[in-house]
């Protein structure tokens, strides 16, 4: 599920971002990503630990727009994760403001699962946040049965803090102190 919360130290100006790892390119989502994003968000295996429902095309459009707006207003959002060599869309990872705070989240196409893609993307996005000095702390909230997501959070430096209820879900709270 990847819910998270962070305290923002100060707002940032919007600038285009492109990060690269050995295998990945991480950059802003754009309107051209709608088909790929909807393909991922229509996959029930991907949505299992979110709400268990395939996203409609209209909901995917709203989510894409929310991210594009967030880049301008906050200087961050969810980022598109692509294969560095094929440019294939693999998933998303990043931060979004939610009613409960700043959410650190990620999700990927099943073809990426178990290959370290989520961990590689999460490490890179978090390192970018640290270098930009955007946050004092990040909190990731995960459904307890989402063992793969918990593993990613632990690998990138989060520590378990407590169990709590949010929006009718029992979640585990993990925290990463950045400053």
C-alpha positions, 0 to 999 in steps of 0.5 A: 500500500505504501501510505506515508507521511512526512513533515515538509521543511519548506516548499520547493520550486518545480524543476524537471527531474531525471534520475538514472540508475544502472537499470532505471530512468526515473522522471516525471509522469506526463500525459503520454503515460496515461495508457501505461499507468491505466494498464498498471492500475487496472491490474487487480494483482497490483491493486491488491494492497490498495483497494482491491479494485481496478481503477477506471480510466477516469480515476487514472486520469485524475491520479495522473493530473494530481501528480502533474499538479503536485510537481508544480505546486510542491516540487515532487510527486509520484515519478515514472519508473522506466527500463533504462534500455527499452524505455518500458514503463515499469511503475511509479514511486514517489511522494504525494500530499494526502489528507493525512500528510505526505505519502511515500508510495510505489507500485510496479507491474508484476513483471518487475516483482522480485527483481529489486526494481522497487528497492532500486527506485525507492532508494534513488527517490529517497536519496533525491529527497535527502539531497534536496533537503525536502523532509525531516522524516518520512513515514510509510504505512503498509498493510501487514500482509503486504510483505514485499512492500514491508521488505522494500521499506526496511531495505531503504532504511525505514524502521517499524514504529507501530500498528494503527488504523487509517481509513478503516485499514489496520496498517503498520507504520514505518519511519525514516529520519532524513535530517 
